[in-house]
Amino acid sequence: MKGYQMDQSILDKIAALKAKIPENGATEDEAIAALQIAEKLMEKHGITEEDLKSVEFKRDMSSATFEQRQKQEHPSQKYCDTTIARYCGTLAWNGRSQTVRNKKVTEIFGFKGDVAMHGFLLGLIHDSMDRGWKEFLKENPKEEGVSRHTQYWSFMIGFAERINTRLEELIEARTVHHDSTGNDLVEVKSEIVLQGLKSILPDVKFRQSRSRSVRANISAYGQGMAAGDKVNLQRPIQQAQGGLKRLT
């Protein structure tokens, strides 16, 4: 698009002029005059309504970094992040430096509300996994012939698979209730997010789904699935201070 390469200030000026409408406090004469100036600028610089729409979309996009508390990649990031991204309509990848203070990070990009939701869910699942594992250790003495390492990954894989199944069900339910226009809008949104990211970081490699490589301990795996079933995955609501609060 010419506008982005040419002069962002022109695009901002046109957008501001077109926002001068009576509903925003302008008089009818001011609104007409502003619209005429905007149209002349658009014609002069070859800018279309679609170009302006893209500007609006990009203004609504943001990025965030999720940092975990350990050096090794956490099971929530390893097994759930790509499904969370599909559910939220975001893109996720490993940070360029791979670590922040020697800790693994997930970079998230998309529309602001979706990025906030992705970070919220990832943090929720991350912490729920850790709490669930601590409860497992309290309730399950070490099993002879089975290492804690095997139990840990069996528990986490069971937990992750249950979370992923629930998120897939939410994605499917959302798709079924959309008409064809709704589905088209979802596809357009995904493409806009991808284009927005490529314009900023063209070489990013997104997270890929991970397959499990641990021979599961059935007991730990089953308890992990049960723990994953208890996590509240409903969308958070906005608090007055602007933070996110999980629905109960």
C-alpha positions in Angstrom: 0.0 0.0 0.0 1.4 3.4 -0.9 0.2 5.2 2.2 2.3 3.2 4.7 5.5 3.6 2.6 4.9 7.2 1.8 3.8 9.2 4.8 2.1 7.9 7.9 1.2 11.5 8.9 -1.0 11.9 5.8 -2.9 8.8 6.8 -3.3 10.0 10.3 -4.5 13.4 9.1 -7.1 11.9 6.8 -8.4 9.5 9.5 -8.7 12.5 11.9 -10.6 14.6 9.3 -13.0 11.7 8.6 -13.6 11.4 12.3 -14.9 15.0 12.5 -18.6 14.2 12.6 -21.5 15.7 14.6 -21.5 12.6 16.9 -18.0 13.6 17.9 -18.9 17.2 18.6 -18.4 18.8 15.2 -21.0 21.0 13.5 -22.6 19.8 10.3 -20.6 22.5 8.3 -17.3 21.4 10.0 -18.0 17.8 9.2 -18.7 18.5 5.5 -15.6 20.7 5.2 -13.4 18.1 6.9 -14.8 15.4 4.6 -14.1 17.4 1.5 -10.4 18.1 2.6 -10.0 14.3 3.4 -11.3 13.3 0.0 -8.9 15.7 -1.7 -6.0 14.4 0.2 -7.0 10.8 -0.6 -7.2 11.6 -4.3 -3.9 13.5 -4.2 -2.0 10.6 -2.6 -3.9 7.7 -4.1 -5.3 6.5 -0.8 -8.4 4.3 -0.7 -10.9 3.5 2.0 -9.4 0.1 2.3 -6.0 1.7 3.1 -7.6 3.7 5.9 -9.3 0.6 7.2 -6.0 -1.1 7.4 -4.6 1.8 9.4 -7.5 1.5 11.9 -6.9 -2.2 12.2 -3.1 -1.7 12.8 -3.8 0.9 15.5 -5.8 -1.8 17.3 -3.0 -4.3 17.2 -0.4 -4.9 19.9 2.2 -7.3 21.1 3.1 -8.7 24.4 5.8 -11.0 26.0 4.9 -13.8 28.4 7.8 -14.7 30.6 7.8 -17.9 32.7 9.5 -18.5 36.0 11.9 -21.2 34.9 14.7 -21.7 32.4 13.2 -24.7 30.6 10.2 -24.3 28.4 7.1 -24.8 30.4 4.5 -27.4 29.4 1.8 -24.7 29.0 3.9 -23.1 26.3 5.2 -26.3 24.8 1.9 -28.0 24.4 -0.9 -25.4 24.7 0.3 -22.2 23.1 -0.6 -22.9 19.5 -4.2 -23.9 20.5 -4.5 -20.8 22.7 -3.4 -18.7 19.7 -6.0 -20.4 17.4 -8.7 -19.8 20.0 -7.7 -16.1 20.5 -6.9 -15.3 16.9 -3.4 -14.4 17.7 0.1 -15.3 16.6 2.7 -16.7 19.0 6.4 -17.5 18.7 9.6 -17.9 20.8 11.3 -14.6 21.6 14.2 -13.6 19.4 16.7 -13.9 22.3 14.9 -17.1 23.4 15.4 -15.9 27.0 14.8 -13.0 29.3 17.0 -13.2 32.3 17.7 -16.8 31.2 13.9 -17.6 31.1 11.9 -18.8 28.1 9.4 -16.3 26.7 6.4 -16.3 24.3 5.9 -13.3 22.0 2.2 -12.7 21.2 0.8 -10.5 18.4 -2.7 -9.6 17.4 -5.6 -7.3 18.2 -5.2 -5.7 21.7 -8.1 -7.6 23.3 -7.0 -10.9 21.8 -3.4 -10.4 22.9 -4.6 -9.7 26.4 -6.8 -12.8 26.3 -3.9 -15.0 25.1 -1.7 -13.8 27.9 -4.4 -14.3 30.4 -5.1 -17.9 29.3 -1.4 -18.8 29.0 -0.7 -17.4 32.5 -3.8 -19.2 33.9 -2.9 -22.5 32.4 0.8 -22.1 33.4 -0.1 -21.5 37.1 -2.9 -24.1 37.1 -0.4 -26.7 35.9 2.1 -25.8 38.6 -0.6 -25.9 41.3 -2.0 -29.2 40.0 1.5 -30.8 40.1 2.1 -29.7 43.7 -1.3 -31.2 44.7 -0.3 -34.4 42.8 2.9 -34.7 44.8 1.1 -34.3 48.1 -1.5 -36.9 47.3 0.7 -39.5 45.5 3.7 -41.1 47.1 6.5 -42.0 44.7 5.6 -45.1 42.7 8.2 -47.8 42.7 9.8 -48.2 39.3 8.4 -44.8 38.0 10.5 -41.7 38.1 9.2 -38.3 39.2 10.3 -37.1 35.8 8.0 -39.6 34.1 5.2 -38.7 36.4 5.7 -35.0 35.9 5.5 -35.1 32.1 2.7 -37.7 32.1 0.7 -35.4 34.4 1.4 -32.3 32.3 0.7 -34.0 29.0 -2.7 -35.2 30.3 -3.4 -31.7 31.6 -2.4 -30.1 28.3 -4.4 -32.6 26.2 -7.6 -31.9 28.2 -7.1 -28.1 28.0 -6.5 -28.4 24.2 -9.6 -30.5 23.7 -11.7 -28.0 25.6 -10.3 -25.1 23.6 -10.9 -27.0 20.4 -14.5 -27.5 21.5 -14.9 -23.8 22.1 -13.4 -23.0 18.7 -15.8 -25.5 17.1 -18.8 -24.1 18.9 -17.9 -20.6 17.8 -17.5 -21.7 14.2 -20.9 -23.6 14.1 -22.8 -20.6 15.4 -21.3 -18.3 12.8 -23.0 -17.9 9.5 -20.9 -17.8 6.3 -20.3 -14.0 6.7 -19.1 -14.6 10.3 -16.6 -17.2 9.1 -15.4 -14.9 6.4 -14.8 -12.2 8.9 -12.7 -14.6 11.0 -10.6 -15.4 8.0 -10.2 -11.8 7.1 -9.2 -10.9 10.6 -6.6 -13.7 10.7 -5.1 -12.5 7.4 -4.9 -8.9 8.7 -3.1 -10.0 11.9 -0.6 -12.0 9.8 0.0 -9.1 7.4 0.4 -6.7 10.3 3.0 -8.9 11.9 4.9 -9.5 8.6 5.2 -5.8 8.1 7.0 -5.5 11.4 8.8 -8.8 11.8 9.0 -10.6 8.4 11.3 -13.4 9.6 9.3 -14.7 12.6 8.8 -18.4 12.9 5.6 -19.3 14.7 5.3 -21.9 17.4 4.5 -25.4 16.0 2.3 -28.0 17.7 4.4 -30.4 19.8 3.9 -34.1 20.0 4.6 -35.9 23.2 7.8 -37.9 23.5 7.4 -39.3 27.0 6.0 -42.8 27.7 3.1 -41.8 29.8 2.4 -43.1 33.3 -1.4 -43.9 33.1 -2.2 -42.8 36.7 -0.4 -39.4 36.5 -1.7 -38.9 33.0 -5.3 -39.4 34.1 -4.9 -37.2 37.1 -3.5 -34.5 34.8 -6.5 -34.7 32.6 -8.8 -34.4 35.6 -6.9 -31.3 36.8 -7.1 -29.8 33.4 -10.9 -30.2 33.4 -11.2 -28.0 36.4 -9.6 -24.9 34.9 -12.1 -22.1 34.1 -11.5 -21.1 30.5 -14.2 -18.5 30.2 -13.3 -15.1 28.9 -12.3 -12.5 31.5 -14.2 -9.2 32.0 -12.7 -5.7 32.1 -12.2 -4.3 35.5 -12.7 -0.5 36.2 -8.9 -0.1 36.4 -8.5 -1.7 32.9 -7.1 -5.0 34.1 -8.5 -8.4 33.4 -10.6 -10.5 35.8 -11.6 -14.1 35.2 -15.3 -14.8 35.0 -16.6 -17.1 37.8 
